[in-house]
Amino acid sequence: MVIAAANVNDLDISRDQLSWAAGLLQVHNYPTTGMFLLYAAVVIMCVVVFNLGFARKLPLLKNVIVYTALLIGAIPLTIFAVGMAVVESLIAAGIVLLIYKVRLRKHKREQREADQQETMQG
């Protein structure tokens, strides 16, 4: 039994079938290069979201394990990102987490200043 596989360059995909990021990276015109760029975009956004939302100071070996898992997990996300808004969702999550971090830092600074004023008065 012979199973035929389609050549990546023979696929007929229009710009309308792609997500915004996949279209921007021209996956429809240059499939191989576009997929590598899309993978890079997914990995970069995953790293940004991880660092903004979940990262703590970890030992080197644990860092290697976490980032290796992230690199492997980005492969199926890249496949989904061709037709779905994966990169766009990661960008939105990054923006929300960045706003949260900025507000949290501002709140902690104000709290620290209020505590310092309390100790000076009392």
C-alpha positions in Angstrom: 0.0 0.0 0.0 1.4 3.4 -1.0 0.4 6.5 0.8 0.8 9.7 -1.2 1.9 12.8 0.6 1.3 16.3 -0.8 4.3 18.4 -1.4 4.2 21.5 0.8 4.9 23.8 -2.2 1.9 22.3 -4.1 -0.7 23.3 -1.6 -3.1 25.9 -2.8 -3.9 28.1 0.2 -5.3 31.5 -0.2 -4.7 34.5 2.1 -8.3 34.4 3.3 -7.8 30.9 4.8 -5.0 32.0 7.0 -4.8 33.8 10.4 -3.6 37.4 10.4 -0.1 36.4 11.6 0.3 33.5 9.1 -0.8 35.9 6.3 1.6 38.5 7.5 4.4 36.0 7.5 3.3 34.9 4.0 2.8 31.2 4.7 0.7 31.0 1.6 3.5 32.3 -0.7 6.5 30.7 1.0 5.3 27.7 3.0 8.6 26.5 4.4 10.0 29.9 5.4 6.6 31.1 6.5 6.1 28.1 8.8 9.6 28.6 10.4 8.8 32.3 10.9 5.4 31.4 12.4 7.1 28.9 14.7 9.5 31.6 15.8 6.7 34.0 16.4 4.8 31.4 18.5 7.9 30.6 20.5 8.7 34.3 21.1 5.2 35.1 22.3 5.1 32.0 24.5 8.3 33.0 26.2 7.0 36.5 26.7 3.7 35.4 28.1 5.5 32.8 30.3 7.9 35.4 31.7 5.2 38.0 32.3 2.7 35.6 33.9 4.3 32.6 35.4 8.1 32.7 35.5 9.9 32.6 38.8 13.6 32.4 39.4 14.5 28.7 38.7 17.7 26.8 38.8 19.4 26.2 35.5 18.3 22.6 35.0 14.7 23.4 35.7 14.9 26.4 33.3 16.3 24.1 30.6 13.4 21.6 31.1 10.8 24.4 31.1 12.1 26.0 27.9 12.5 22.6 26.2 8.9 21.8 27.0 7.9 25.2 25.6 9.8 24.6 22.4 8.2 21.2 21.9 4.7 22.5 22.8 5.0 25.4 20.3 5.1 22.8 17.4 1.3 22.0 17.6 0.5 25.6 18.4 2.3 26.6 15.1 0.2 24.1 13.2 -3.0 25.6 14.8 -1.6 29.1 14.2 -1.9 28.7 10.4 -5.7 28.9 10.5 -6.5 30.1 14.0 -5.5 33.2 15.9 -2.9 31.7 18.2 -0.2 34.4 17.8 -2.8 37.1 18.1 -4.2 35.5 21.3 -0.7 35.3 22.7 -0.2 39.0 21.9 -3.4 39.9 23.7 -2.4 37.7 26.7 1.0 39.4 26.7 -0.6 42.9 26.7 -3.0 42.0 29.6 -0.2 40.5 31.6 2.0 43.5 31.0 -0.7 45.9 32.2 -1.2 43.6 35.2 2.6 43.7 36.0 2.8 47.5 35.7 -0.2 48.0 37.9 1.0 45.5 40.5 4.4 47.2 40.6 2.8 50.6 41.0 0.5 49.3 43.7 3.4 47.8 45.6 5.4 51.0 45.3 2.5 53.0 46.7 2.0 50.5 49.5 5.7 50.7 50.4 5.6 54.5 50.4 2.5 54.5 52.6 4.2 52.1 55.0 7.3 54.3 55.2 5.2 57.3 56.0 3.3 55.4 58.7 6.6 54.4 60.4 7.9 58.0 60.2 4.7 59.4 61.8 4.4 56.7 64.5 
